[in-house]
Amino acid sequence: MHKTFPALALAALAATPAALSAQSTVAVPVPVIQGTKLDIVATGETRRVPDVAVINAGVVTQGADAASAMRENAQRMARVTAALKKAGIADRDIQTSTVNLQPQYRYGENVPPVITGYQATNTVTVRFRDVGKSGTILDALVAEGANQINGPSLQIDKPEAAEDEARVDAIKKARARAVLYAGAAGLKVKRILSISEAGGYAPPPPMPYVMASRGKAEADTAIAPGEQTVGVTVTVSFELE
């Protein structure tokens, strides 16, 4: 049994990939609007307790020459890394972020600067997957020689489910607002014409690390995770009639 195809369809089937790739624009159908167009911007939110803490911990050392500064730095950094692993931090959660060596100068008036020594810096980025223990581990790092700490940055490890909840909340808010506007204008919502999204989860900036007072031997630096807001903003175009 033979089937007859329209000539236009045959021409489309015969088009080569090269011919298709030569097209520089793609036509997108525009919805035909017979009623009133209403654009609503709405933000949906949900909250989560952060389950990951990220910090930068490093060692800064001084030496009379470059070799001695780097040597002492490497020894102290080895103790810091060993303390992290002893605390149960996995290798995948420890990443070197900075290794730096800089000369130190003495400046005088009308004379060239003179090198007086060298400063070595080695910094690692560490992810704590047990936020409750991160304060105790930070104190242990300082005890082992870490003298440069930035953070922690408290984060949500897998924010996708929270983002989806925020999306649903945003659409509900947008539709409710559209119904409100339509009712006030003596109209009703007919359909959604388009939806676009902006935003999403972004971890807040790191908090400053402050060593707790050692008035008691059992005092530890406390890290309170609190809650974080996950928000998604949508722009929804409605047709009213």
Backbone as CSV, one residue per row, in Angstrom:
resi,resn,N_x,N_y,N_z,CA_x,CA_y,CA_z,C_x,C_y,C_z
1,MET,0.858,-1.192,0.000,0.000,0.000,0.000,0.885,1.230,0.000
2,HIS,0.648,2.124,-0.873,1.446,3.339,-1.010,0.734,4.498,-0.331
3,LYS,1.527,5.346,0.302,0.991,6.547,0.928,1.532,7.757,0.194
4,THR,0.694,8.735,0.024,1.084,9.967,-0.654,1.334,11.046,0.376
5,PHE,2.522,11.667,0.346,2.883,12.740,1.258,2.838,14.064,0.517
6,PRO,2.431,15.102,1.155,2.469,16.422,0.513,3.886,16.777,0.121
7,ALA,3.988,17.576,-0.934,5.313,17.953,-1.439,6.129,18.675,-0.377
8,LEU,5.487,19.454,0.446,6.209,20.187,1.486,6.842,19.234,2.480
9,ALA,6.111,18.155,2.804,6.652,17.186,3.750,7.832,16.460,3.152
10,LEU,7.749,16.095,1.839,8.866,15.428,1.176,10.085,16.330,1.149
11,ALA,9.874,17.612,0.915,11.003,18.537,0.889,11.660,18.620,2.254
12,ALA,10.859,18.577,3.303,11.423,18.640,4.651,12.228,17.402,4.957
13,LEU,11.726,16.202,4.508,12.449,14.959,4.738,13.754,14.934,3.975
14,ALA,13.773,15.569,2.821,14.967,15.544,1.989,16.017,16.544,2.452
15,ALA,15.668,17.448,3.365,16.616,18.475,3.795,17.791,17.830,4.496
16,THR,18.975,18.253,4.160,20.188,17.699,4.757,20.476,18.413,6.054
17,PRO,21.272,17.779,6.980,21.641,18.469,8.219,22.335,19.785,7.957
18,ALA,23.154,19.836,6.887,23.856,21.086,6.583,22.867,22.186,6.248
19,ALA,21.819,21.804,5.493,20.827,22.809,5.132,20.071,23.288,6.368
20,LEU,19.786,22.334,7.284,19.067,22.716,8.486,19.914,23.616,9.371
21,SER,21.214,23.301,9.486,22.088,24.107,10.341,22.324,25.484,9.766
22,ALA,22.046,25.658,8.472,22.258,26.962,7.848,21.210,27.970,8.285
23,GLN,20.083,27.466,8.855,19.045,28.377,9.292,19.536,29.137,10.516
24,SER,19.457,30.447,10.481,19.975,31.269,11.566,18.909,31.659,12.580
25,THR,17.641,31.533,12.235,16.574,31.896,13.158,15.535,30.790,13.199
26,VAL,14.836,30.725,14.316,13.770,29.751,14.499,12.492,30.514,14.814
27,ALA,11.460,30.256,14.080,10.189,30.945,14.294,9.481,30.360,15.511
28,VAL,9.074,31.198,16.435,8.347,30.774,17.627,6.943,31.350,17.549
29,PRO,5.917,30.500,17.594,4.556,31.016,17.487,4.201,31.919,18.668
30,VAL,3.561,33.032,18.377,3.135,33.974,19.402,1.656,33.737,19.688
31,PRO,1.288,33.558,20.976,-0.125,33.325,21.279,-0.996,34.479,20.794
32,VAL,-2.107,34.129,20.193,-3.066,35.133,19.752,-3.931,35.517,20.943
33,ILE,-3.900,36.788,21.299,-4.614,37.262,22.478,-5.871,37.995,22.033
34,GLN,-6.981,37.527,22.515,-8.242,38.175,22.190,-8.752,39.022,23.343
35,GLY,-8.248,38.722,24.547,-8.695,39.484,25.713,-7.634,40.454,26.179
36,THR,-7.470,40.560,27.501,-6.515,41.481,28.120,-5.323,40.692,28.655
37,LYS,-4.112,41.194,28.401,-2.902,40.527,28.867,-2.482,41.134,30.208
38,LEU,-2.187,40.241,31.157,-1.776,40.665,32.494,-0.486,39.939,32.868
39,ASP,0.553,40.714,33.223,1.836,40.140,33.650,1.952,40.245,35.169
40,ILE,2.228,39.115,35.797,2.360,39.064,37.252,3.759,38.562,37.597
41,VAL,4.443,39.241,38.516,5.728,38.797,39.055,5.488,38.366,40.500
42,ALA,5.814,37.115,40.812,5.566,36.578,42.146,6.777,35.776,42.605
43,THR,7.054,35.823,43.895,8.167,35.083,44.485,7.632,34.037,45.447
44,GLY,8.017,32.808,45.216,7.657,31.720,46.112,8.829,31.378,47.012
45,GLU,8.543,30.992,48.242,9.607,30.716,49.208,9.310,29.459,50.013
46,THR,10.388,28.834,50.465,10.321,27.760,51.441,11.578,27.852,52.278
47,ARG,11.594,27.158,53.412,12.734,27.263,54.322,13.306,25.883,54.617
48,ARG,14.638,25.872,54.804,15.358,24.636,55.108,16.442,24.920,56.144
49,VAL,16.781,23.902,56.927,17.916,23.983,57.840,19.170,23.585,57.064
50,PRO,20.207,24.431,57.007,21.430,24.083,56.268,22.042,22.789,56.813
51,ASP,22.534,21.961,55.923,23.130,20.695,56.337,24.599,20.560,55.948
52,VAL,25.201,21.647,55.440,26.614,21.645,55.084,27.217,22.986,55.511
53,ALA,28.414,22.917,56.090,29.170,24.130,56.414,30.477,24.094,55.629
54,VAL,30.813,25.195,54.964,32.037,25.296,54.170,32.922,26.383,54.776
55,ILE,34.183,26.037,55.046,35.117,27.019,55.592,36.424,26.966,54.805
56,ASN,37.170,28.058,54.881,38.546,28.099,54.381,39.463,28.160,55.582
57,ALA,40.337,27.174,55.727,41.279,27.124,56.836,42.688,27.096,56.281
58,GLY,43.564,27.902,56.873,44.908,27.965,56.328,45.962,28.220,57.374
59,VAL,47.198,28.136,56.917,48.358,28.377,57.758,49.202,29.466,57.103
60,VAL,49.533,30.492,57.865,50.419,31.561,57.411,51.680,31.511,58.265
61,THR,52.840,31.393,57.620,54.109,31.304,58.348,55.104,32.313,57.796
62,GLN,56.053,32.676,58.641,57.110,33.613,58.256,58.456,32.883,58.341
63,GLY,59.378,33.257,57.463,60.713,32.687,57.496,61.739,33.671,56.986
64,ALA,62.987,33.459,57.426,64.058,34.348,56.972,64.320,34.185,55.489
65,ASP,64.076,32.976,54.966,64.224,32.731,53.537,63.021,31.947,53.058
66,ALA,62.890,31.836,51.727,61.709,31.189,51.146,61.600,29.732,51.565
67,ALA,62.722,29.023,51.591,62.693,27.598,51.907,62.208,27.347,53.327
68,SER,62.705,28.132,54.283,62.295,27.920,55.674,60.828,28.273,55.878
69,ALA,60.344,29.320,55.205,58.932,29.690,55.328,58.037,28.585,54.779
70,MET,58.401,28.022,53.630,57.602,26.953,53.030,57.703,25.669,53.845
71,ARG,58.867,25.390,54.388,59.059,24.161,55.166,58.204,24.167,56.424
72,GLU,58.251,25.266,57.168,57.429,25.346,58.379,55.940,25.310,58.027
73,ASN,55.595,25.973,56.940,54.196,25.987,56.517,53.716,24.584,56.200
74,ALA,54.537,23.815,55.471,54.151,22.457,55.096,53.982,21.578,56.331
75,GLN,54.844,21.736,57.316,54.748,20.924,58.531,53.472,21.225,59.297
76,ARG,53.164,22.506,59.445,51.957,22.872,60.181,50.699,22.501,59.397
77,MET,50.746,22.635,58.069,49.582,22.273,57.268,49.339,20.777,57.301
78,ALA,50.397,19.990,57.401,50.238,18.542,57.511,49.492,18.190,58.797
79,ARG,49.783,18.900,59.888,49.078,18.643,61.149,47.604,19.049,61.035
80,VAL,47.348,20.154,60.344,45.967,20.604,60.159,45.179,19.577,59.341
81,THR,45.772,19.096,58.253,45.093,18.102,57.418,44.853,16.808,58.187
82,ALA,45.847,16.396,58.991,45.688,15.183,59.788,44.556,15.340,60.795
83,ALA,44.422,16.535,61.377,43.343,16.784,62.327,41.980,16.692,61.649
84,LEU,41.891,17.177,60.405,40.635,17.082,59.659,40.255,15.629,59.409
85,LYS,41.209,14.851,58.967,40.927,13.442,58.667,40.610,12.662,59.939
86,LYS,41.298,12.997,61.038,41.013,12.338,62.309,39.588,12.633,62.767
87,ALA,39.101,13.833,62.422,37.735,14.213,62.791,36.685,13.589,61.878
88,GLY,37.118,12.833,60.884,36.171,12.147,60.007,35.854,12.864,58.726
89,ILE,36.587,13.927,58.386,36.350,14.636,57.132,36.937,13.812,55.986
90,ALA,36.132,13.509,54.982,36.575,12.680,53.857,37.515,13.462,52.951
91,ASP,38.360,12.730,52.222,39.300,13.367,51.293,38.581,14.245,50.277
92,ARG,37.401,13.816,49.820,36.675,14.579,48.801,36.176,15.927,49.328
93,ASP,36.161,16.078,50.659,35.679,17.321,51.254,36.814,18.241,51.694
94,ILE,38.050,17.910,51.301,39.218,18.750,51.599,39.889,19.088,50.272
95,GLN,39.943,20.350,49.939,40.505,20.777,48.661,41.420,21.976,48.860
96,THR,42.659,21.848,48.351,43.596,22.970,48.420,43.074,24.108,47.559
97,SER,43.013,25.298,48.144,42.494,26.453,47.402,43.563,27.504,47.132
98,THR,44.582,27.613,48.007,45.607,28.644,47.823,46.947,28.146,48.351
99,VAL,47.994,28.308,47.547,49.377,28.156,48.005,50.119,29.402,47.522
100,ASN,50.668,30.161,48.461,51.242,31.453,48.102,52.526,31.691,48.881
101,LEU,53.519,32.295,48.222,54.779,32.682,48.857,55.095,34.100,48.421
102,GLN,55.281,34.987,49.401,55.532,36.396,49.091,56.698,36.929,49.918
103,PRO,57.556,37.715,49.299,58.623,38.362,50.072,58.054,39.480,50.932
104,GLN,58.683,39.706,52.066,58.324,40.800,52.965,59.411,41.878,52.863
105,TYR,58.989,43.131,52.767,59.934,44.220,52.505,59.997,45.194,53.683
106,ARG,61.172,45.819,53.811,61.318,46.966,54.688,61.549,48.186,53.799
107,TYR,60.732,49.194,54.020,60.786,50.380,53.168,61.437,51.535,53.921
108,GLY,62.262,52.274,53.214,62.892,53.455,53.778,62.798,54.620,52.814
109,GLU,63.096,55.778,53.314,62.978,56.973,52.491,64.184,57.091,51.556
110,ASN,63.863,57.223,50.265,64.886,57.425,49.224,65.872,56.261,49.111
111,VAL,65.426,55.071,49.511,66.271,53.873,49.348,65.396,52.757,48.798
112,PRO,66.003,51.836,48.034,65.222,50.711,47.510,64.706,49.835,48.649
113,PRO,63.532,49.208,48.482,63.022,48.292,49.519,63.956,47.095,49.687
114,VAL,64.043,46.622,50.900,64.921,45.505,51.242,64.072,44.322,51.689
115,ILE,64.338,43.131,51.139,63.620,41.925,51.546,64.096,41.509,52.934
116,THR,63.144,41.403,53.846,63.481,41.017,55.220,63.090,39.585,55.543
117,GLY,62.343,38.946,54.694,61.902,37.575,54.931,60.818,37.195,53.943
118,TYR,60.191,36.072,54.216,59.163,35.559,53.316,57.952,35.085,54.117
119,GLN,56.802,35.208,53.502,55.550,34.734,54.095,54.934,33.679,53.194
120,ALA,54.648,32.514,53.775,54.040,31.412,53.037,52.614,31.202,53.530
121,THR,51.707,30.958,52.597,50.298,30.742,52.920,49.794,29.496,52.207
122,ASN,49.113,28.654,52.940,48.494,27.455,52.359,47.084,27.362,52.927
123,THR,46.082,27.337,52.052,44.679,27.348,52.474,43.928,26.184,51.841
124,VAL,43.061,25.552,52.628,42.208,24.484,52.114,40.741,24.867,52.333
125,THR,39.903,24.425,51.408,38.456,24.569,51.557,37.914,23.255,52.099
126,VAL,37.147,23.342,53.182,36.669,22.144,53.874,35.146,22.181,53.949
127,ARG,34.540,21.042,53.634,33.088,20.889,53.740,32.776,20.004,54.948
128,PHE,31.990,20.540,55.881,31.538,19.778,57.037,30.112,19.308,56.771
129,ARG,29.916,18.010,56.728,28.573,17.481,56.471,27.812,17.211,57.766
130,ASP,28.456,17.436,58.889,27.792,17.405,60.193,28.005,18.784,60.812
131,VAL,27.046,19.684,60.552,27.200,21.077,60.972,27.369,21.176,62.479
132,GLY,26.743,20.292,63.223,26.817,20.354,64.671,28.220,20.172,65.218
133,LYS,29.076,19.478,64.475,30.450,19.234,64.930,31.451,20.232,64.372
134,SER,31.018,21.118,63.496,31.978,21.978,62.802,32.691,22.927,63.746
135,GLY,32.021,23.450,64.767,32.675,24.352,65.702,33.805,23.672,66.452
136,THR,33.565,22.449,66.919,34.597,21.700,67.635,35.786,21.416,66.734
137,ILE,35.516,21.090,65.466,36.605,20.805,64.531,37.405,22.068,64.234
138,LEU,36.739,23.203,64.123,37.453,24.466,63.899,38.420,24.753,65.038
139,ASP,37.981,24.513,66.263,38.860,24.739,67.408,40.057,23.792,67.368
140,ALA,39.824,22.549,66.932,40.920,21.589,66.830,41.921,22.035,65.766
141,LEU,41.440,22.632,64.675,42.349,23.111,63.631,43.262,24.213,64.161
142,VAL,42.687,25.122,64.946,43.492,26.198,65.521,44.542,25.616,66.462
143,ALA,44.133,24.608,67.238,45.081,23.992,68.160,46.233,23.324,67.420
144,GLU,46.005,22.888,66.181,47.039,22.191,65.401,47.840,23.141,64.504
145,GLY,47.552,24.428,64.563,48.388,25.369,63.817,47.692,26.225,62.792
146,ALA,46.407,26.021,62.556,45.694,26.885,61.610,45.549,28.274,62.221
147,ASN,45.989,29.285,61.502,45.884,30.655,62.012,45.181,31.589,61.038
148,GLN,44.490,31.009,60.053,43.688,31.804,59.112,42.433,31.009,58.789
149,ILE,41.284,31.503,59.240,40.015,30.798,59.017,38.977,31.805,58.540
150,ASN,38.305,31.472,57.463,37.200,32.273,56.932,35.969,31.384,56.859
151,GLY,34.855,31.872,57.369,33.623,31.091,57.324,33.076,30.901,58.732
152,PRO,32.113,30.010,58.857,31.633,29.094,57.828,30.572,29.713,56.924
153,SER,30.428,29.123,55.734,29.311,29.407,54.854,28.348,28.233,54.970
154,LEU,27.191,28.482,55.552,26.203,27.419,55.759,25.364,27.263,54.495
155,GLN,25.253,26.020,54.022,24.607,25.759,52.742,23.642,24.579,52.839
156,ILE,22.759,24.527,51.851,21.880,23.372,51.670,22.520,22.490,50.609
157,ASP,22.824,21.256,50.955,23.596,20.401,50.053,22.838,20.106,48.758
158,LYS,21.564,19.761,48.867,20.757,19.439,47.687,19.483,20.279,47.728
159,PRO,19.524,21.477,47.134,18.395,22.402,47.247,17.280,22.174,46.230
160,GLU,17.409,21.160,45.368,16.454,21.008,44.262,15.015,20.842,44.747
161,ALA,14.800,20.006,45.776,13.429,19.788,46.265,12.862,21.073,46.848
162,ALA,13.694,21.833,47.570,13.230,23.103,48.131,12.905,24.095,47.021
163,GLU,13.710,24.126,45.958,13.440,25.019,44.833,12.115,24.664,44.172
164,ASP,11.816,23.371,44.043,10.542,22.966,43.446,9.364,23.425,44.311
165,GLU,9.508,23.326,45.632,8.450,23.825,46.521,8.252,25.325,46.326
166,ALA,9.344,26.040,46.177,9.249,27.489,45.966,8.587,27.802,44.627
167,ARG,8.865,26.999,43.611,8.233,27.213,42.299,6.713,27.045,42.394
168,VAL,6.273,25.977,43.080,4.838,25.741,43.236,4.200,26.912,43.992
169,ASP,4.872,27.373,45.041,4.361,28.499,45.818,4.272,29.761,44.972
170,ALA,5.284,29.987,44.112,5.286,31.176,43.256,4.125,31.148,42.264
171,ILE,3.880,30.010,41.659,2.777,29.906,40.689,1.430,30.109,41.382
172,LYS,1.270,29.535,42.590,0.023,29.733,43.329,-0.191,31.214,43.630
173,LYS,0.861,31.897,44.043,0.743,33.323,44.339,0.422,34.123,43.082
174,ALA,1.062,33.772,41.975,0.813,34.494,40.727,-0.630,34.315,40.271
175,ARG,-1.130,33.092,40.345,-2.523,32.850,39.921,-3.512,33.561,40.839
176,ALA,-3.263,33.508,42.150,-4.167,34.174,43.091,-4.186,35.677,42.837
177,ARG,-3.043,36.247,42.531,-2.979,37.684,42.263,-3.687,38.028,40.953
178,ALA,-3.538,37.127,39.965,-4.217,37.349,38.687,-5.733,37.312,38.865
179,VAL,-6.221,36.358,39.660,-7.662,36.275,39.933,-8.142,37.539,40.636
180,LEU,-7.314,38.060,41.555,-7.679,39.287,42.266,-7.796,40.463,41.303
181,TYR,-6.806,40.632,40.444,-6.839,41.735,39.486,-8.016,41.577,38.515
182,ALA,-8.215,40.345,38.041,-9.291,40.113,37.086,-10.642,40.438,37.709
183,GLY,-10.860,40.000,38.961,-12.118,40.283,39.637,-12.336,41.774,39.834
184,ALA,-11.253,42.481,40.195,-11.381,43.923,40.394,-11.725,44.642,39.100
185,ALA,-11.324,44.069,37.966,-11.584,44.683,36.667,-12.846,44.132,36.008
186,GLY,-13.551,43.260,36.702,-14.759,42.689,36.126,-14.468,41.641,35.063
187,LEU,-13.327,40.999,35.142,-12.934,39.977,34.175,-12.662,38.673,34.895
188,LYS,-12.231,37.669,34.145,-11.823,36.400,34.734,-10.590,35.881,33.986
189,VAL,-9.827,35.034,34.667,-8.615,34.478,34.069,-8.999,33.392,33.070
190,LYS,-8.506,33.546,31.838,-8.798,32.560,30.803,-7.712,31.499,30.709
191,ARG,-6.455,31.917,30.644,-5.358,30.961,30.471,-4.023,31.642,30.788
192,ILE,-2.988,30.801,30.922,-1.613,31.286,31.066,-0.973,31.320,29.690
193,LEU,-0.338,32.439,29.382,0.326,32.588,28.085,1.796,32.194,28.137
194,SER,2.475,32.532,29.215,3.898,32.204,29.323,4.320,32.256,30.781
195,ILE,5.430,31.527,31.078,6.028,31.516,32.416,7.535,31.623,32.254
196,SER,8.148,32.543,32.975,9.611,32.623,33.011,10.057,32.683,34.458
197,GLU,11.286,32.228,34.699,11.776,32.078,36.065,13.095,32.808,36.254
198,ALA,13.300,33.311,37.465,14.566,33.929,37.839,14.863,33.559,39.282
199,GLY,16.109,33.718,39.674,16.476,33.437,41.054,16.824,31.985,41.265
200,GLY,16.475,31.455,42.406,16.875,30.115,42.798,17.757,30.187,44.027
201,TYR,18.262,29.048,44.465,19.025,29.002,45.711,20.428,29.539,45.527
202,ALA,20.828,30.423,46.406,22.195,30.945,46.444,22.626,30.992,47.903
203,PRO,23.719,30.292,48.265,24.155,30.299,49.660,24.497,31.709,50.125
204,PRO,24.197,32.040,51.372,24.551,33.365,51.890,26.061,33.494,52.046
205,PRO,26.575,34.720,52.172,28.020,34.897,52.334,28.503,34.289,53.637
206,PRO,29.801,33.945,53.709,30.341,33.335,54.936,30.202,34.257,56.132
207,MET,30.004,33.638,57.298,29.994,34.383,58.540,31.418,34.469,59.077
208,PRO,31.752,35.537,59.823,33.088,35.603,60.416,33.260,34.536,61.479
209,TYR,34.454,33.954,61.511,34.757,32.946,62.518,35.316,33.632,63.747
210,VAL,34.713,33.370,64.905,35.163,33.974,66.158,35.440,32.856,67.143
211,MET,36.656,32.820,67.665,37.011,31.807,68.644,36.304,32.082,69.970
212,ALA,35.721,31.040,70.539,35.024,31.209,71.811,36.018,31.459,72.940
213,SER,35.537,32.135,73.968,36.371,32.369,75.142,36.684,31.048,75.825
214,ARG,37.911,30.861,76.247,38.321,29.618,76.869,38.280,29.713,78.389
215,GLY,37.220,30.303,78.907,37.104,30.392,80.351,36.990,29.020,80.988
216,LYS,36.374,28.067,80.259,36.257,26.698,80.728,36.905,25.783,79.714
217,ALA,37.464,24.706,80.204,38.174,23.794,79.309,37.248,23.184,78.282
218,GLU,35.949,23.037,78.669,35.029,22.377,77.752,34.369,23.340,76.777
219,ALA,34.705,24.626,76.827,34.080,25.603,75.934,34.500,25.359,74.502
220,ASP,33.523,25.352,73.588,33.781,25.142,72.164,33.128,26.257,71.368
221,THR,33.682,26.508,70.178,33.033,27.433,69.260,31.720,26.820,68.791
222,ALA,30.634,27.564,68.900,29.315,27.053,68.529,28.925,27.554,67.143
223,ILE,28.436,26.657,66.304,27.919,26.999,64.985,26.423,26.692,64.984
224,ALA,25.591,27.724,64.914,24.144,27.540,64.909,23.640,27.599,63.474
225,PRO,23.097,26.504,62.939,22.704,26.489,61.520,21.502,27.360,61.191
226,GLY,20.542,27.487,62.142,19.356,28.285,61.848,18.590,27.745,60.644
227,GLU,17.948,28.639,59.914,17.214,28.281,58.698,17.586,29.232,57.572
228,GLN,17.451,28.739,56.354,17.690,29.562,55.167,16.441,29.562,54.295
229,THR,16.226,30.693,53.640,15.092,30.822,52.731,15.528,30.496,51.316
230,VAL,14.774,29.626,50.659,14.987,29.311,49.255,13.855,29.968,48.475
231,GLY,14.196,30.870,47.578,13.175,31.614,46.849,13.329,31.515,45.344
232,VAL,12.228,31.479,44.642,12.202,31.483,43.178,11.188,32.530,42.733
233,THR,11.588,33.372,41.787,10.708,34.413,41.262,10.267,34.045,39.852
234,VAL,8.984,34.125,39.601,8.442,33.810,38.278,7.689,35.016,37.738
235,THR,7.736,35.138,36.423,6.901,36.110,35.719,5.896,35.317,34.893
236,VAL,4.632,35.512,35.163,3.569,34.757,34.500,2.662,35.729,33.748
237,SER,2.445,35.440,32.471,1.551,36.247,31.653,0.199,35.524,31.524
238,PHE,-0.855,36.209,31.883,-2.194,35.652,31.833,-3.003,36.372,30.749
239,GLU,-3.983,35.661,30.222,-4.994,36.290,29.368,-6.292,36.372,30.145
240,LEU,-6.839,37.576,30.224,-8.106,37.791,30.908,-9.207,37.990,29.877
241,GLU,-10.413,37.613,30.270,-11.556,37.813,29.364,-12.766,38.296,30.166
